[in-house]
Amino acid sequence: MTTGEYAYLSLCRHVLENGYEKSDRTQTGTKSVFGHQVRYDLQEGFPLLTTKKVPFRLIVSELLWFIKGDTNIRYLLEHNNNIWNEWAFKKWVESDAYSGPDMHDFGNRSLLDPEFKAQYDAQMAIFKENILSDDAFSERFGDLGAVYGKQWREWETSRGDVIDQLKDVIESIRNNPDSRRHIVSAWNPEDIPSMALPPCHTLFQFYVADGKLSCQLYQRSADIFLGVPFNIASYALLTHLIARECDLEVGEFIHTMGDAHIYLNHTEQIQTQLERTPRAWPILKINTDRSMFDLEVKDLILEGYDPHPGIKAPIAV
């Protein structure tokens, strides 16, 4: 079995060589395979890719945003995290409140066009400033609907009850570690229409053995170049945090993917990454005794992260 970062690179090669060319919602086009699993031993280090630089601070602030149950991008922008901007921005530029230059279908228009990119950057700067400074604007356009944090922390039932799945799964792990029901689901069919983006990482399950906590994620849609490196690190971090809450060591992160794909406009970037040799994984340090529900971004640090340079690629919205 291929292990560590080589397992991720093996997935990249497999999809490039064996994937089917498919159309997709964004009209970008992909190479895709259906059904793939990669295992990461968290005892080997923290699985943040080294064949390209992956911004750990963004992963931390996004995960803490999920854990807080927040669904508004204001918290992310306060931590200089722009990874969810495009979905909220899209809601604004398609609304009757928007009066700037045409940004229709901006996700499929080339930011390589200097004139369009200048307009886009100017409008995005206005949007971000309004999210941060205007409560009414933030409430209307910054909220992404019932996305991950809402489902993890405030799943609403048909009886009007609210389920805190994250706290419930921690109690389940503590009190009945051998249970096969340590599950959190983000896929709530009733709420899908109200979400800016239906959850790609849909369900995760924990497993306790030999004093170690392992996590398996089922991800229905896996953007291998941009999204998957974040997903690996985010769920590895979540596993560390929940293991710590439950006085356990970490075991494995098992990443099971449905539609695993490489966008056609990421092919060159993937090939560049495949030419690089992986380096040793960093070590995660948590510099506080506080609960995971009270953590701040500054509490989580990496030691020994020495990646190759980052590789830029467009996001498909």
N, C-alpha and C positions, 0 to 999 in steps of 0.2 A: 504494500500500500504506500502510495506517495504521501509524504507527511510535510507538515509545516507550510511555508510559503510556496514550496514546489508544488503542493497540491492545488493551490490557486492557479499557478501558472499552467499546470497540466489541464485544468478546466479551460483556460483561455485557448490553449492549443487545440483541445478537443472540439470546441465550438467553431473555431476558425476552419478546421479541417473537415468537420463532419456536420456542421450546422446547416439547416435548411434556410434558404432565403425566404423571408416572410414580410408581409406588410404589417403595419402596426398603427395604433391610434394616432401617433404623432406624425405619420406619413414620412418618417425618416427611413424606414426599412431596417431589418435586422438579419443577422445570422443566428439561428436559434436551435436549441435542443430541448427536449422535454424530459425532465426527470434526471437530476444529478445530485449526488451527495458528496460532501467534503467534510472530513473530521479534523479538528484542531485540538491538540493536547495542550491545555492551558498551563500545565506544569513546565512546558518548554519555554515559556515566556509569554508576553502579551502579543497577540497576533495582529499587530499593525504592520501593514505591508512595508517592505523596505526597498522594493524595486521601483517605487516612486514614493515621494513624500506624501503622506496622508495627514491632514491637519487634525491632530488629536483634540485640540480645544473645541473644534466644531462638533466632534463626536460627543464630547463630554456635555457641552451645553444643550445639544439636542436631546440626549438621553435624560438629563435632569429635567428638561422641559416636559418630556413624556411622563416621567415619574411624578412631577407636580400635578399632572392632569391638565396642563395648560394646552390650549389650542390656538392661541393668538401669537402671531410672530413678533409682537413687541418684545417679549422676553428674549427671543433670539437676537433681535437687532440690538438690544441693550448689551449683548455679549458679542457684538460684531459677527454674528452668524447669519449669513445670507442664503443658506441652502434651501429655504422654503419660500423665498421672496417671489419667485416667478408665478406661483399659483395664486397668491394673494394679489399681486400686481395685475394679473390677468382679469381678476374680478373687477378691479378698479377701472382699467382701460376699456372694459366692455360695458361699463355702467353709464347711466345718464349724468352722473356727476363728473365725468371726465370730459375735459374740453381741450386737451392738448393735441399734438400731431397724431396722425393715424398710427396706432400700434396694433391694429387688428392682425391676428395670426402671427404675432411677433415671434412665437416659438419656432416657427418654420421659416422665418426670414433671416437672411445671413447677417450676422453681426460683423462679418468681414467687410461689409459695405460701410465705409467711413461715415457717410452722411447719416445712414440709418442708425449706426451704433452711437453716434453723438446724440441723436434725438432720444434714443432708448436710454442712454446713461443719464441724460438730463431729467427725463421723466421718472426714472427709477429713483434718482436722488430726491426729487420732490416727494415721491410716494413714501420713501423711508422716513424723511423728516416729518411728514404728516403723521405717520404711524407712531413715531416716538413722542410727538408734541401735542397731538390733538386726540383727546379721549374718544370723541364721537366718531372721528374718522377711523381710529384704530378699531373700535368696536364693530363698525360697519364693514371695513375692508381688510382688517388684519386677522380676523378670525377665519379659520380654515374649515369650520364645521366640526362634526363629531369624529375627528381623526384620532390617532393612537392614544394620546393622553386621556381623552374622554372615555374611550372604551376600556382602557386599563384601570381607571380609577372611579368612573361613574357610569357604568353600564346600566341603562335604564330598562327595566322590565316592563312587560305589558300590564303588570299589576300596579305600576307606579313606584316600585321599589328601586333602590340603587345598589349596585354591587360593586364593591371595591376589589376587583380581581387581584390586584397586585398584593394588597395586604392579606387577602384571603389565601393566596398561594404561599406566602411566607409562613403564615400560621399552619398551613397544611404540611409544609416541609418540616417545620419544627415539631409538630405533634404527631404526625403520621408519616415518617420519612419513606416508608416502603409503598405508599399509595401510588397508584398509577393514574391519579387524577390531578397532578400538579400542573395544571394547564391554564394559560391565559390566551384569550382570543381577541383579536382586534377586528375580526370580520363579523360585523353586525348587519345582516342583510337589510333590516329596516332603515338603518342610518346611512347606507351607501349613497343614496341620492343627495344627502346633505353634506357630503364630504368633498373637499376640493380635489382630493385624489383618494380613491379607494385603497385600503391598506395593501401594500406589496408584501410586507412581512406580516402574515396573517395570524399565525398561531405558534406559541412556543410551549414546550413541556420540560419540566425538570425531573431529574432522576438522581437518587441518592444511593451511593454504594461505597463501601470502604472509607467512610468519612469524607467523601468528596461529592460535590454537587456538579452535575453535568446538565447541559441545556441543549435541546434540539429545537431548531426553528424550521417551520415550513414557510417558505417564501414563494408565493404564487408567481411573481414576476421579478426577475433578477437581472438588473442592468449590470453586467459583469465588470465593465471598466470603471464607471463612476459610482454606482450604488453599492455593489457588493463589498468593496473594501471597507466602506462605512458600516455596512450591516455586520460584517464579521467582527469588527472592533466594538461596535455598539453592544452586541449581544454577549461578547466576551466580557465587556465591562459590566453589563447587567448581571452576568453570572457571578463575577467577583463580588459585586455589591450584595447580592442576595445570599451568597455563601457566607459572607461576613456577618450579615444579619442573623444567620442561623448557626453560627459557630462551626462552619464546615470549611474544608479546603476546596479548591476548584478542581474539577476533573476535565471533561471535554466540552467543546462546543461543536455540535454536529449541525451542519448547514445543509438542509434539504431544499432543493429548488425545483419549482415546476417548470415554467418557461424561462430557461437560462439563455440570455441573449447578449450579443454584441451589436450595438448600433453600427450601421455601415459607415457612418462618419466618425467612428472610433477605431477603425481597423488599423490605421497607421500608428495610432498611439499605442494600441495593444502590441503591435509588432515591435515598437521601440522598447516597450517594457520587457518583452520576452528576450531581448538581447542582453538584459542585465542579470547579474548574479545576486541572489538574495544574500542579505547579511543577517547577523544574529538579531533575534527579536528583543525588544526592550523589556524592562521590568516595570510593572505598575506599582505605585506607592500611593497609599491613602493616608494623608497626614492629619487625621482627626479621628476621634472616637465617636463622633456623632453618628446618628442613624442615617441611612441612605436617604431618608425623606427630608433631612435637614442639610444635606451637603451643598456646598457651593463649588463653582468651577475650579477655584483655586485649591480645593482640597485634594484634587486628583492630579497626579503628576507621573511622568514617565522618566525613567532613568535609562541611559544607554541607547537612545534612539538615533541611529545613524543611517538615514535613508539615502537613496539616490535622489536626484532632483525631481520635483513635481513634473507632471505631464498634463497640460491643459487640454480640455475637450468640451464641446458644446453640450448643454443639457437639453434633452428632449422633453417638452412640456405638453 
